[in-house]
């Protein structure tokens, strides 16, 4: 299961990670987020050991959401070495996320 990222653990888990990190910003009431959720879980399994995959509930973690200017959800950010290297706003097919992750692993 994808990691639950929070205001408290975000810096340690994401910004200090030695692996690329995919972060799904979502909310329970968001329809498109519910479509992306299972895809994020599949990516977690597909990239286990190579990429950290986590989810931030924007309603419960306003500090991190504000820090990265999340205005629309779902938003998926990909971090490498503590920096945002790619972004996907809105729902997208699994292949779109996989291509973004593969580019960071190349």
Secondary structure, 3 states (H helix, E strand, C coil): CCEEECCCCHHHHHHCCCCEEEEEEECCCCHHHHHHHHHHHHHHHHCCCCEEEEEEECCCCHHHHHHCCCCCCCEEEEEECCEEEEEEECCCCHHHHHHHHHHHHC
